[in-house]
Amino acid sequence: MKVRRLYFFVALATLALPSPCRPADTLGPEAEAYAPTSPPLARTIVGRVAVIDGNTLWFSRAAMKVRLAGIDVCALPQWAFDPKRYEKSPVLKPVPCGALAKAWLKRTTGDQEISCMPAKIDSDGAFIGYCFARGRDIGAEMIRFGWARVGYPSLPSYASWQRHAMAARSGMWAAYVLDMGEWRAKAIDQTLQRKPIADFNLMAERRLEISPPFIDARRRPAQADR
């Protein structure tokens, strides 16, 4: 009889011990705390958005960040420069290409519902995918109006839209603009307090020339002093 009672208390003690299962296997409120926050990549994200920068959207209700696939844009602190000289000034007029890219993306998205199809996840946890507003590809619109350039990989139609935008000198293609990858690699100060002179200096030691005004400047005949 004593042996039976001993086994009974051992069984009770065993049941009272915490389960060795992993948190992800737990049922009830604990399971919700450890539930994965990222949806499968096949899921379409739909909702109104806030614009973070020229190619990043924030879905507040879903608490998800989506970066537009297939394009690259000026970073928010990046400056370009107007090739036209005003009042014979030797200093080129700065153009806030990063801020203008963000403004154009805000204009494109507006207050309407945006749908995004995530294709992969970026290193910072943001989704990367193609997004649409009223059936129109937002990335293609950014390229078409000259506030984004083709990134890789991208859709075949993007290259065609970029050629049209460059030929028309639309958006940033009307300015001297430093290659975005080169800017990210060389710009030490990447805060919103960055001054135009910092990008002017980077432009002087540029490795790549991506915008038409560079070509125009080389074709322009040299002025001779009389």
Secondary structure as UniProt FT lines:
FT   HELIX           2..16
FT   HELIX           23..25
FT   HELIX           29..33
FT   TURN            41..42
FT   STRAND          45..47
FT   STRAND          49..53
FT   TURN            54..55
FT   STRAND          56..59
FT   TURN            60..63
FT   STRAND          64..68
FT   TURN            69..70
FT   STRAND          71..72
FT   TURN            76..77
FT   STRAND          80..82
FT   TURN            87..88
FT   STRAND          93..95
FT   HELIX           97..109
FT   TURN            110..111
FT   STRAND          114..121
FT   TURN            123..124
FT   STRAND          127..133
FT   TURN            134..135
FT   STRAND          136..137
FT   HELIX           138..144
FT   TURN            145..146
FT   STRAND          149..150
FT   HELIX           156..167
FT   TURN            168..169
FT   HELIX           171..174
FT   HELIX           180..186
FT   TURN            192..193
FT   HELIX           196..204
FT   HELIX           212..219
//
